Amino acid sequence: MLLNFILAVLISFAITTFLGKIVIPILMRLKLNQPIYEIGPRWHKSKAGTPTMGGIFFIAAMLLTVAILSFFAFDKASLIPLWLTFGMALLCAAVGFIDDYAKLVKKQNEGLKAYQKFLLQLVVATAYISVMCALGYMDTVIPIPFTEIEFDLGIAFYPLAVILLVGMDNSVNLTDGIDGLCASVTAVVAAFFALLGLPVIGLLHGEAVTYFSGILFGAMIGFLVYNWNPARVFMGDTGSLFLGGMVTGLAFLCDQPILILIVGLIYVVETVSVILQVGSFKLFHKRIFKMAPIHHHFEKCGWKERKIVIVASSITAVLAAVCYILSL
């Protein structure tokens, strides 16, 4: 198992870095550059000309790695829920691709309208939850992390699971605002789920979850080769929405959906900061933060991008360590 896990990480990392060398020049030739909006921090204007949609190459790398390891590493009983989860993440990426395409190729200002993106995500999440439950890979029982307590939500599970999936997908998307932030935090979350899948915890699809998480971890480290500040490529909505589907899907595969709200607290804080900022401005015409999402607030407070990434990743690592210890 350890050898297969190491292979999963190394293959994913190697393919991601290799594809990056091929795809980034193509993105540059096609002039698929990240729009730098006036409402953003003024120093972000130096990022103009940096290609985006880089999520394409780490998604392709993960797809190839999952396909390779499906032949000899994954438990065959876990292949169907694993591929269903990966398929859901790919559909999330498709929503992001449509959004990126509208912005960068069709020049439709900020891409898909919010309600269009939300409806597409709602369809993807509903289909995933429904199929997983119908095939018996997911049930309506929600375990409370670190306890023996479980609640059978019955039919209420379906809308709540859909809300969690769509909400986390958008939260990961919001986290992708500065060089390396989303990829770094997600790499730590992937490492956590890899540990959670070890036999000591006794998960149903534990071995597959460990390999699957290792593939995600390797892809994120490979992407950071190009995305660490100063970034040579951005992942775009294609990449960030894919990652949102992946990390939430891993939580469902572990039968611990609530855990993603804890170990992925940085994602949640990013979303809450936006909600608070918009709500405060609409109700009281006052802003709570200098800018939202909150990583921009810290930028405006004088923090360098690398410092924000290191702090956010460190917080995630501490949360992951605590969650793992309490799960033993």
Order of alpha helices (4+ residues) and beta strands (2+ residues): alpha-alpha-alpha-alpha-beta-beta-alpha-alpha-alpha-alpha-alpha-alpha-alpha-alpha
